[in-house]
Structure formats: structure tokens, C-alpha cells
Amino acid sequence: MLFGELPGIYEVGLLAVNVIAFFAITALVGLYIFPWGGRFIHIFKTQELEVTAVLVGAFFFSVLAELLSMHFIVGAFLGGLYFGKKTINENCYDRVKDSVSAMTFGFLAPIFFASIGLHLDFSALIEAPVFVAVMIITAFLGKIIGAGGAARLFGFNPRDSLNIGVGMSPRGAVELVIAGIALQAGLFDPVGGDKTHVQYIFSAVVIMAVITTVLSPVILKRTFVR
């Protein structure tokens, strides 16, 4: 039995090494190489080059994630975290942000959300209402306890901590991207005769994302008034 478990242990260990290597390389590039390049890129005064440099950085992180046995979305997400006003000067940052936002929210985002909606099954609200409700409540409590509790530990008063937790509750693109990847991988396909919960997990995640996004501003308005 021990020798039979060795391949699994080896794979887990190799994945752990890959994850550590990935974050080490991306930290080095994001904290040192990105700012170094950002100090020179504005000299060319070419907006297209600025956008290209950001895309090259995101693609590099994505390819690196794939090479290290992770999904490219991890690299793209992390690449965006390292891009900020400290990476390039404020004017370049605003220009790049406006250009990328116009393409993202004006073209790519509607296509993405439409593709997600095509796989949404509203019968989950009828067939598995308790599961959907638990998913939504867990989403709110997870952020209120996690983000709000952390804010409280760092000195925020109870009301501001609650506001931070509620404000962090909306789920958006990243959660839906991960759910979409899992859907394509077949993780939500029914196994055996259990069709009640497994086939509705994706729809529950999407419904949770929509409800938390819609309700959070309403709750915030009431908490701020109080």
C-alpha cells in the first residue's frame, strides 16, 4: 500500500514545487522587472506600446502557469495584480487602463457573460433550492467573517468592518471563469444516479454571483445609513 501511494505523493510534491517556483518567479518579475521596464516605457510616448507591454506581461505569466502545471487564468490574474500606478507613471497607467477597460468591458466581457448564461439552468432554484440558499449564505458569511474579521483585527470599528465584509461579498469574473473552466473539464457532470446536486453546482455558482452582486449595494446602503 505504501509503494502504491508513492506516485500520488510524488505528483503532489511536484505540484507543490511548481507552485512555489511559479510564485517565486512571478514575484521577482512583478516586483522588480515590471517597475524597471515601467520607468522607461513612457519615454517612447506610444500608447500602443504601453498596452502591448501589459499584454506581453500577462501572456508571459499565463504561459508560465501552463508550463508549471497550472491553469493560465492563475497567471493572467496574478499579472494584473502586479500592474499598478507604482509599476508605471500615473499618466501611462490611466491610458492603459482606459484602453484595456474599453476592450474588456465593451467587447470581451459581454461575450463572456453571455457564454456563461447559455449554460445557466434556472431549474436549480426549484430542484435544489436549499443548496442554492446555502451557497449564497456561505458566500456572504465567508466575506463578512474573512474580510470583515481581518479589518476588525487591524483596528477598524465594528460598523466599518461589516461594511468592508459586505463590500467584498459580490462575486464576479474570477469566480465565473473558474466555474466555466470546471464546467468544460466535466467536473459538474452527473456521476451515477446523483443528478440533484452535481448538475446544478454550476448554476448555483452563477446564481450566487448574481445575487451577491445585486444585494451587496442594497445592504451597504442600509449599513452606511445606520
C-alpha positions in Angstrom: 0.0 0.0 0.0 2.8 2.4 0.8 4.5 1.9 -2.5 1.2 2.2 -4.3 0.7 5.7 -2.7 4.2 6.9 -3.8 3.1 8.0 -7.3 0.4 10.2 -5.8 2.7 11.6 -3.2 5.3 12.3 -5.9 2.7 14.2 -8.1 1.6 16.3 -5.1 5.2 17.1 -4.2 5.9 18.0 -7.8 2.9 20.3 -8.0 3.9 22.0 -4.7 7.4 22.6 -6.2 5.8 24.1 -9.3 3.5 26.3 -7.3 6.4 27.6 -5.2 8.5 28.2 -8.3 5.7 30.0 -10.1 5.1 32.4 -7.3 8.8 33.0 -6.8 9.4 33.8 -10.5 6.3 36.0 -10.8 7.2 37.9 -7.6 10.7 38.6 -9.0 9.3 39.7 -12.3 6.3 41.7 -10.9 8.2 43.5 -8.1 11.5 44.2 -9.9 11.3 43.8 -13.7 7.9 45.3 -14.2 8.8 48.6 -12.4 12.2 48.7 -14.1 10.6 48.5 -17.5 7.9 50.9 -16.5 10.4 53.6 -15.8 11.5 53.6 -19.5 8.4 52.7 -21.4 6.8 56.2 -21.1 9.9 57.7 -22.9 8.6 56.3 -26.2 5.3 58.2 -25.7 3.5 55.5 -27.7 0.2 54.4 -26.2 0.1 51.2 -28.3 3.5 50.1 -26.9 2.2 50.6 -23.4 -0.8 48.3 -24.0 1.4 45.8 -25.8 3.8 45.7 -22.8 1.0 44.9 -20.4 -0.4 42.2 -22.7 3.1 40.6 -23.1 3.4 40.6 -19.3 0.0 38.9 -18.9 0.8 36.4 -21.6 4.1 35.6 -20.0 2.5 34.9 -16.6 -0.2 32.8 -18.3 2.3 30.7 -20.3 4.5 30.2 -17.2 1.4 29.0 -15.3 0.7 26.4 -18.0 4.3 25.2 -18.1 4.2 24.7 -14.3 1.0 22.5 -14.5 -1.4 25.3 -13.5 -4.2 26.9 -15.5 -3.4 30.1 -17.4 -6.1 32.1 -15.6 -3.8 32.0 -12.5 -1.0 33.7 -14.4 -3.3 36.2 -16.0 -4.9 37.1 -12.7 -1.6 37.5 -10.9 -0.1 39.6 -13.8 -3.0 42.0 -13.3 -2.2 42.3 -9.6 1.3 43.4 -10.3 0.2 46.1 -12.7 -0.5 49.4 -10.8 0.5 53.0 -10.5 3.8 52.0 -8.9 4.7 49.9 -12.0 4.5 52.8 -14.5 3.8 56.5 -14.0 0.2 57.7 -13.3 -0.5 59.0 -16.8 0.6 55.8 -18.5 -1.4 53.8 -16.0 -4.6 55.8 -16.8 -4.1 55.5 -20.5 -3.5 51.7 -20.4 -6.4 51.3 -18.0 -8.8 53.2 -20.2 -7.7 51.3 -23.4 -7.9 47.9 -21.8 -11.2 48.6 -20.0 -12.8 49.8 -23.2 -12.0 46.5 -24.9 -12.7 44.3 -21.9 -16.0 45.8 -20.7 -17.2 46.9 -24.1 -16.5 43.7 -26.1 -15.0 40.7 -24.3 -17.0 40.9 -21.0 -20.4 40.8 -22.7 -19.4 37.8 -24.8 -18.0 36.0 -21.7 -21.1 36.6 -19.6 -23.4 35.6 -22.4 -21.5 32.3 -22.8 -21.9 31.7 -19.0 -25.6 32.5 -19.2 -26.1 29.9 -22.0 -25.2 27.2 -19.5 -27.3 28.5 -16.7 -30.2 26.3 -15.6 -32.8 28.2 -13.5 -34.4 24.9 -12.6 -31.7 24.7 -9.9 -33.9 27.1 -7.9 -36.7 24.5 -7.9 -34.8 21.3 -7.8 -32.1 22.3 -5.3 -33.3 25.4 -3.5 -31.7 24.6 -0.2 -28.3 24.0 -1.9 -28.5 27.4 -3.7 -29.5 29.2 -0.5 -26.7 27.6 1.4 -24.3 28.7 -1.3 -25.5 32.3 -1.2 -25.4 32.5 2.6 -21.9 30.9 2.7 -20.7 33.4 0.2 -21.9 36.3 2.3 -20.7 34.9 5.6 -17.3 33.9 4.1 -16.5 37.5 3.2 -18.1 39.1 6.3 -16.1 36.8 8.6 -13.0 36.7 6.5 -12.6 40.3 5.2 -14.6 41.9 7.9 -12.9 40.0 10.7 -9.5 40.8 9.3 -10.5 44.5 9.1 -11.6 44.3 12.8 -8.2 42.8 13.8 -6.4 45.7 12.1 -8.3 48.3 14.1 -11.4 49.1 12.1 -14.6 49.7 14.2 -17.4 47.1 14.0 -19.5 49.1 11.5 -16.7 49.7 9.1 -15.6 46.1 9.4 -19.1 45.0 8.5 -19.1 47.4 5.5 -15.8 46.0 4.3 -17.1 42.4 4.6 -20.3 43.2 2.7 -18.5 45.3 0.1 -16.2 42.3 -0.6 -19.2 39.9 -1.0 -20.0 40.4 -4.6 -18.6 37.6 -6.8 -17.7 38.5 -10.3 -15.5 37.4 -13.2 -12.8 35.3 -11.5 -15.3 33.0 -9.8 -17.3 32.6 -13.0 -14.1 32.0 -15.0 -13.1 29.2 -12.6 -16.7 27.8 -12.7 -16.5 27.8 -16.5 -13.2 26.0 -16.5 -14.6 23.4 -14.2 -17.7 23.0 -16.4 -15.6 22.4 -19.5 -13.5 19.9 -17.6 -16.6 17.9 -16.8 -16.4 18.3 -13.1 -20.1 19.1 -12.9 -21.2 16.1 -15.0 -23.6 13.8 -13.0 -21.9 10.7 -11.6 -24.1 7.6 -11.2 -27.6 8.4 -10.3 -27.0 11.5 -8.3 -28.2 14.3 -10.5 -29.8 16.6 -7.9 -26.8 18.4 -6.7 -23.9 17.8 -9.1 -25.5 19.0 -12.2 -26.8 22.2 -10.5 -23.5 23.2 -8.9 -22.5 25.5 -11.9 -25.9 27.1 -12.0 -25.8 27.6 -8.2 -22.4 29.4 -8.5 -23.7 31.7 -11.2 -26.9 32.5 -9.3 -24.8 33.1 -6.2 -22.6 35.5 -8.2 -25.6 37.5 -9.5 -27.4 37.7 -6.1 -24.3 38.7 -4.1 -23.5 41.4 -6.7 -27.1 42.8 -6.7 -27.7 42.6 -2.9 -24.4 43.9 -1.6 -25.0 47.6 -2.7 -28.5 47.4 -1.1 -27.1 46.1 2.2 -24.3 48.6 2.1 -26.7 51.4 1.7 -28.5 50.4 4.8 -25.4 49.8 6.9 -23.9 53.1 5.9 -27.1 54.9 6.9 -27.1 53.3 10.3 
